[in-house]
C-alpha cells in the first residue's frame, strides 16, 4: 500500500515541476502558430511558376493544387473541428503540427505534380485541424484579445508567407527547398512550445461522436452568424481574388517578373486589413461590418478602374482600400459571433466560421482559374471583381435592413486595448 500511494505522489511532484508557459506566453505562442500555419499555406504560391517551368504542367494544374488544399481544410474543419472541445487543445495541436512536418518534408522532396498535390492535401488537413483549436485556445485565455487575435493572425500569416517566400525565391539559392526548410525549423520550435503549454480546455465526453461531419451551430450563435455570414463571404471572396489572380495581375500591369512584387499585392491587402482590425476594435460590431462592406466596395471599384487604366499605383491604392474593408468586415463578423459561445463550443463554432470563410475563399478562386483558360486574366479579374462587389452589396443591404429593425439582442461588447 505504501508503494502504491507514494508513486502517485512522486508523479504529482514531477508534473508540478515540469516547466510550463505562463498565460501570456501561451497566448503569444498560439498567435505565432496561427501565423506560421497560414504562412506555410501561402508560401508555395510564388513557387508555382518555378514548379511549372521545371515540370511543364499547365496553368489549370495550379488551380487544381489550390483547390485540393481548400477542400482538405474544409474536410478537416468538418471532421475534427470540434475535437479539441472534447480532448483538449494540446493533443489536437501536436497532431496537426506533426502532419505539417510531414507535408513540408514532401514539399522538400517533391519531383512531380503528384507529390505537390499530396503535400497540399496533408497541409490542408493539418491547417484545418489546427485553426479551430488555436482560435478557441486564444479565447480560453482572453476572450476579448483572443477575438482580435483571431482576426489579425490569419491575415498576417497568409500575406507574410507569400511575401516572405517571394523574397527567398528572388534573392536566395535553392528556392524550392529553402522556404520549406525554414518552415520546418519554425514548426519544430512550435511543437516544443505546445509541449510546455498548459491545457486550457477541460475534457468532455463525446469525442468520437464529434468526428461525425455535420454543420451544427449553437442555438445562441445562429442569429449572429446569419447576420455576419454575408460579410464574411464577401471579404474572403476578396482574399480569394488576390490569391488566385493578384500576382499575375501585378506582373501584367507592371511588366515586371519580380517574385517580390508579385507577392506584394497580398501583403498590401493583409497589412491594411491588420491595421484596420486594431483601428476599429472599440467600435460596435454591426457598425464595423457596415464600414467594412462599404470600404470593400469602394476599394474593389478602385482596383477595377486601375486595371482598366493599366495603373500599377492605382491597383495598389485600391488594394489597400479594399484591405481596410477586409479587416473590418472579418473582425466585425468574429466579434458578433464568437463571444456568445460557451467554452465547450468555441472550437466547433470557430470551425463553422472558417468553413464559411474557406468556401468563399476557395470556390471563386478555383472558378477564376478555370475562367482564365477561356477569357484571359484581365477579363477574369473583371468578372471576379464584379462578383465580389455583388456579394458586398448583398451584405451591405442585409446590414442596413438589420439596422432598421428593433435590436433584439446586443452585439458583442466593444474590445478594449
C-alpha positions in Angstrom: 0.0 0.0 0.0 2.8 2.3 0.8 4.4 1.9 -2.6 1.1 2.4 -4.3 0.4 5.7 -2.7 4.0 7.0 -2.9 4.2 6.6 -6.6 1.3 8.9 -7.5 2.7 11.5 -5.0 6.1 11.3 -6.7 4.4 11.6 -10.1 2.4 14.6 -9.0 5.6 16.3 -7.8 7.2 15.6 -11.1 4.3 17.0 -13.0 4.2 20.1 -10.9 7.9 20.7 -11.5 7.5 20.3 -15.3 8.2 23.8 -16.8 5.0 25.4 -18.2 4.4 28.6 -20.1 2.6 31.5 -18.5 -0.8 32.6 -19.8 0.8 35.5 -21.7 3.5 33.2 -23.2 0.8 30.7 -24.2 -1.3 33.4 -25.8 1.7 34.6 -27.8 2.7 31.0 -28.8 -0.8 30.3 -30.2 -0.8 33.5 -32.2 2.6 32.6 -33.6 1.3 29.1 -34.5 -1.7 30.6 -36.3 0.5 33.0 -38.2 3.0 30.2 -39.1 0.3 27.8 -40.3 -1.2 30.3 -42.6 2.2 31.5 -43.8 3.0 27.9 -44.7 -0.2 27.6 -46.6 0.6 30.6 -48.8 4.4 30.0 -49.1 4.1 27.7 -52.1 2.2 30.4 -54.1 5.3 32.2 -55.6 6.9 28.8 -56.3 4.1 27.6 -58.6 5.7 29.3 -61.6 9.0 27.7 -60.8 7.5 24.3 -60.5 5.6 24.9 -63.7 8.7 25.7 -65.6 10.6 22.7 -64.2 7.8 20.1 -64.5 5.9 21.5 -67.5 2.3 21.4 -66.2 -0.5 23.7 -67.4 -1.9 26.7 -65.6 -5.1 24.7 -64.8 -3.0 22.4 -62.7 -2.2 25.3 -60.4 -5.9 25.8 -59.9 -6.3 22.1 -59.0 -3.4 22.3 -56.5 -5.1 25.4 -55.0 -8.5 23.6 -54.9 -7.3 20.4 -53.2 -5.8 22.4 -50.4 -9.1 24.3 -49.8 -11.0 21.0 -49.9 -8.6 19.4 -47.4 -9.0 22.3 -45.0 -12.8 22.1 -45.2 -12.7 18.3 -44.6 -10.6 18.7 -41.5 -12.8 21.6 -40.2 -15.9 19.5 -40.6 -14.4 16.3 -39.1 -12.1 17.4 -36.3 -13.1 21.0 -35.9 -14.9 20.3 -32.6 -12.4 17.6 -31.3 -10.4 19.9 -29.1 -13.5 20.9 -27.2 -13.6 17.3 -26.0 -10.0 16.1 -25.7 -8.2 19.4 -25.2 -6.3 21.8 -27.4 -2.8 20.4 -26.9 -3.4 16.9 -28.4 -5.0 18.3 -31.5 -2.3 20.9 -32.0 0.5 18.3 -31.5 -1.1 16.0 -34.1 -1.7 18.9 -36.5 1.9 20.2 -36.2 3.2 16.7 -36.8 1.2 16.5 -40.0 2.6 19.9 -41.0 6.1 18.5 -40.7 5.1 15.6 -43.0 3.7 18.0 -45.6 6.8 20.2 -45.6 9.1 17.1 -46.0 7.0 16.1 -49.0 7.5 19.6 -50.5 11.3 19.4 -50.0 11.5 16.1 -51.8 8.8 16.7 -54.4 9.7 16.0 -58.0 6.3 16.0 -59.7 2.8 17.2 -59.5 1.6 14.1 -57.6 3.9 14.9 -54.7 2.8 18.6 -54.8 -0.8 17.5 -54.6 0.0 15.1 -51.7 1.8 17.9 -49.8 -1.1 20.3 -50.2 -3.7 17.8 -49.1 -1.7 16.9 -45.9 -1.0 20.6 -45.3 -4.7 21.4 -45.7 -5.7 18.7 -43.3 -3.2 20.0 -40.8 -4.3 23.6 -41.1 -8.0 22.8 -40.8 -7.4 20.7 -37.7 -5.3 23.4 -36.0 -7.1 26.6 -36.7 -10.2 25.7 -34.6 -8.2 24.6 -31.7 -5.9 27.6 -31.8 -8.7 30.1 -32.2 -10.6 28.5 -29.3 -7.4 28.4 -27.2 -6.9 32.1 -27.6 -10.4 32.7 -26.5 -9.9 30.4 -23.5 -7.1 32.7 -22.3 -8.6 36.1 -23.1 -12.0 36.3 -24.9 -11.6 40.0 -25.9 -8.0 39.9 -27.0 -8.4 36.5 -28.5 -11.2 37.7 -30.8 -8.8 40.5 -32.1 -6.0 37.9 -32.5 -8.3 35.6 -34.4 -9.0 38.4 -36.8 -5.4 39.6 -37.3 -3.2 36.4 -37.2 -4.7 34.5 -40.2 -4.5 37.7 -42.4 -0.9 38.4 -41.4 0.2 34.8 -41.8 -1.3 34.4 -45.3 0.4 37.6 -46.5 3.7 37.1 -44.8 4.0 33.6 -46.2 3.5 34.7 -49.8 5.7 37.8 -49.5 8.5 36.0 -47.5 8.5 33.2 -49.9 8.8 35.6 -52.8 11.8 37.3 -51.2 13.6 34.0 -50.7 12.8 32.8 -54.2 14.0 36.2 -55.7 17.3 36.6 -53.8 18.5 33.3 -52.3 19.5 30.0 -53.8 17.6 26.7 -53.8 14.2 28.5 -54.0 12.1 25.3 -54.0 13.8 24.0 -50.8 14.9 26.9 -48.6 11.4 28.1 -47.9 10.3 24.7 -46.6 13.4 24.1 -44.5 12.8 27.5 -42.8 9.2 26.5 -42.1 10.3 23.1 -40.8 12.6 24.7 -38.3 9.8 27.0 -37.2 7.3 24.2 -36.6 9.8 22.1 -34.6 10.1 25.1 -32.2 6.3 25.4 -32.1 6.0 21.7 -31.1 8.4 22.3 -28.2 6.2 25.2 -27.2 3.0 23.1 -27.2 4.7 20.5 -25.0 5.3 23.3 -22.5 1.9 24.9 -22.9 -0.7 24.3 -20.2 -4.1 22.9 -21.3 -6.9 25.4 -21.3 -9.9 23.1 -22.1 -11.5 20.6 -19.8 -12.0 17.1 -21.1 -15.6 16.4 -22.2 -17.4 13.3 -23.2 -18.4 12.7 -26.8 -15.0 12.9 -28.6 -15.8 10.1 -31.1 -19.3 11.4 -31.8 -17.8 14.9 -32.5 -15.9 13.4 -35.5 -19.2 12.8 -37.4 -19.3 15.6 -40.0 -22.2 17.9 -39.5 -23.0 21.5 -39.9 -24.1 22.5 -36.4 -24.1 25.9 -34.8 -25.1 26.5 -31.1 -28.6 28.0 -30.9 -27.4 31.3 -29.3 -24.9 31.8 -32.2 -27.3 31.1 -35.1 -28.7 34.6 -35.4 -25.3 36.4 -35.1 -23.8 34.0 -37.7 -26.7 34.6 -40.1 -26.0 38.4 -39.8 -22.3 38.0 -40.2 -22.1 35.4 -42.9 -22.8 37.7 -46.0 -20.0 40.0 -44.9 -17.6 37.1 -44.2 -18.3 35.6 -47.6 -17.7 39.0 -49.3 -14.4 39.7 -47.6 -13.0 36.2 -48.0 -14.0 36.1 -51.7 -11.8 39.2 -52.0 -9.0 37.3 -50.4 -9.5 34.5 -53.0 -9.3 37.1 -55.7 -5.9 38.2 -54.7 -4.7 34.7 -54.0 -5.8 33.5 -57.5 -5.2 36.5 -59.7 -3.2 39.1 -57.7 0.4 38.0 -58.6 -0.3 37.6 -62.3 -2.2 40.9 -62.4 0.7 42.8 -60.8 3.1 41.3 -63.4 0.8 42.3 -66.3 0.3 45.8 -65.0 3.9 46.5 -64.0 5.6 44.5 -66.7 8.0 43.1 -64.0 8.7 39.4 -63.4 9.7 40.1 -59.8 8.5 37.4 -57.3 8.6 40.1 -54.5 6.4 42.5 -56.4 4.0 39.6 -57.3 3.6 38.8 -53.6 3.2 42.4 -52.6 -0.4 42.6 -53.6 -1.5 40.1 -50.9 0.9 41.8 -48.4 -0.7 45.2 -49.0 -4.2 43.7 -48.7 -3.3 42.0 -45.4 -1.3 44.9 -44.0 -4.2 47.3 -44.5 -6.6 44.6 -43.1 -4.5 44.1 -39.9 -4.3 47.8 -39.3 -8.0 48.2 -39.7 -8.7 45.5 -37.2 -6.9 47.5 -34.5 -8.4 50.8 -35.6 -12.0 49.5 -35.2 -11.6 47.3 -32.2 -13.5 49.6 -29.9 -16.5 50.2 -32.3 -19.8 48.3 -32.2 -19.6 45.1 -34.3 -22.5 46.0 -36.6 -21.0 49.4 -37.4 -17.7 47.7 -38.1 -19.2 45.3 -40.6 -21.1 48.2 -42.2 -17.9 50.2 -42.6 -16.1 47.1 -43.9 -18.5 46.3 -46.6 -18.7 49.9 -47.8 -14.9 50.3 -47.9 -14.6 46.9 -49.6 -17.0 48.1 -52.4 -15.0 51.3 -52.8 -11.7 49.5 -52.9 -12.7 46.9 -55.4 -14.2 49.6 -57.7 -10.9 51.5 -57.5 -9.0 48.3 -58.3 -11.2 47.7 -61.4 -10.6 51.2 -62.6 -6.9 50.8 -62.1 -6.9 47.5 -64.1 -8.7 49.2 -67.0 -6.2 52.1 -66.8 -3.3 49.8 -66.6 -2.1 51.7 -63.5 0.1 49.7 -61.0 -0.1 52.5 -58.4 -3.8 52.7 -58.7 -4.1 49.0 -58.3 -2.1 49.1 -55.0 -4.2 52.0 -53.7 -7.4 50.1 -54.5 -5.9 47.0 -52.9 -5.1 48.9 -49.7 -8.6 50.4 -49.5 -10.2 47.0 -50.1 -7.9 45.6 -47.4 -9.3 48.0 -44.9 -12.7 46.7 -45.7 -11.5 43.1 -45.5 -10.1 43.6 -42.0 -13.1 45.4 -40.7 -15.6 43.0 -42.2 -13.8 39.9 -40.9 -13.2 41.3 -37.4 -16.8 42.6 -37.1 -18.1 39.2 -38.0 -15.9 37.4 -35.5 -16.9 39.9 -32.8 -20.5 39.4 -33.4 -20.4 35.6 -33.4 -17.7 34.2 -31.1 -18.4 35.9 -27.7 -21.7 34.1 -27.5 -20.1 30.6 -27.5 -19.6 28.7 -24.3 -16.1 27.3 -23.6 -17.0 23.8 -24.8 -18.5 25.2 -28.0 -15.7 27.6 -29.1 -13.6 25.3 -31.4 -16.7 23.9 -33.1 -18.3 27.3 -33.7 -15.0 28.8 -34.9 -14.6 25.9 -37.3 -18.0 26.6 -38.7 -17.0 30.3 -39.3 -13.9 29.1 -41.1 -15.9 26.7 -43.2 -17.9 29.7 -44.4 -14.7 31.7 -45.0 -12.8 28.9 -46.8 -15.7 28.1 -49.1 -15.8 31.8 -50.0 -12.0 31.9 -50.4 -11.6 28.6 -52.4 -14.6 28.1 -54.7 -14.5 31.5 -56.5 -10.7 31.3 -56.8 -10.9 27.9 -58.5 -13.6 29.2 -60.8 -11.4 32.1 -61.7 -8.6 29.8 -62.6 -10.8 27.9 -64.9 -12.1 31.1 -66.4 -8.6 32.3 -67.2 -8.2 29.4 -69.6 -11.1 30.7 -71.7 -11.2 34.5 -71.5 -7.8 35.5 -70.2 -6.5 37.1 -67.0 -7.8 40.7 -67.3 -11.4 39.7 -68.2 -11.4 37.0 -65.5 -10.3 39.7 -63.0 -13.1 42.0 -64.1 -15.7 39.2 -63.7 -14.3 38.2 -60.3 -14.2 41.7 -59.0 -17.8 42.4 -60.1 -18.9 39.2 -58.3 -17.1 40.4 -55.1 -18.8 43.8 -55.4 -22.2 42.0 -55.8 -21.6 39.9 -52.7 -20.5 43.0 -50.7 -23.7 44.8 -51.9 -25.9 42.0 -50.7 -24.1 42.0 -47.3 -24.5 45.8 -47.1 -28.2 45.5 -47.9 -28.7 42.9 -45.2 -26.8 45.0 -42.6 -28.8 48.2 -43.5 -32.1 46.2 -43.2 -31.0 44.8 -39.9 -30.3 48.3 -38.6 -33.8 49.4 -39.3 -35.3 46.6 -37.3 -35.5 46.8 -33.5 -32.4 45.3 -31.9 -33.5 42.1 -30.1 -30.0 41.4 -28.7 -26.8 43.4 -28.1 -23.9 42.8 -30.4 -20.5 41.7 -28.9 -19.2 44.2 -26.4 -16.5 46.6 -27.6 -13.0 45.4 -27.1 -10.5 47.2 -25.0 -6.9 47.7 -25.8 
